[in-house]
């Protein structure tokens, strides 16, 4: 039997979370493929146990449906529902199609799942909410965890970067200061992150790598100019970043895909949720040694990170609580 997990949307963290559904489906289906956005494929290629990683660029809907039909899937689970993502498995005539309830296009799904977060649930982790889709076809995972295994070439790239910077394994920290909206809006405060870098370097006597994508370069280099450390913005792939996290003493960063990769690779991970509208219980990092740092700055009610006028919570980053969270991680035993 063959199944497909369709997770073409959101960020890298969303696709990594959807891989938990794929692993749950393996309890019933011999082959489980994943269909995702082209930009997310490299992350999922490093998730063990997936058979094939297919991509959807959103352009040729009928061509994609025809290609899926030829693969003879018995079931498809759509974890990121859109009209397009509902039509494709329907056009492919996949007999069992699991997707979100309460949408105008939900009639295209044979099994419709009510998403608990839409019913006021803000505490259940998203991995367990996603597993409701797997449960619709009799599958489950009692201990949901993201698996992420860097490839040999990723390990080589990480080792080369460490050698270039003169770093030894376990003797550096990673700070990740930017999320998806940071570089887009151009008003992301830097001093709070610079203070965190300085405090980590002093408290733990470690060099600090400040990470980010190429789009985050100005933010990362601004933090380094004010707080010290090394910029690795744009210097890693998703795979080599995971391999670098394996070598790090710990990771401390704002909630984003990088946080989930770090935790999945086993790096002690402190996930920072600075906005009052963040839901850290839902999006906490999953790994053997993790902590969350909740919002403390009194943002106006309903303030959203996409529209915030000044990011005062970032300017007033709660550095002592972040450092305390890291200290607790370093002294706590790893869970299985």
Order of alpha helices (4+ residues) and beta strands (2+ residues): beta-alpha-beta-alpha-beta-alpha-beta-alpha-beta-beta-alpha-alpha-beta-alpha-alpha-beta-alpha-beta-alpha-beta-alpha-beta-alpha-beta-alpha-alpha
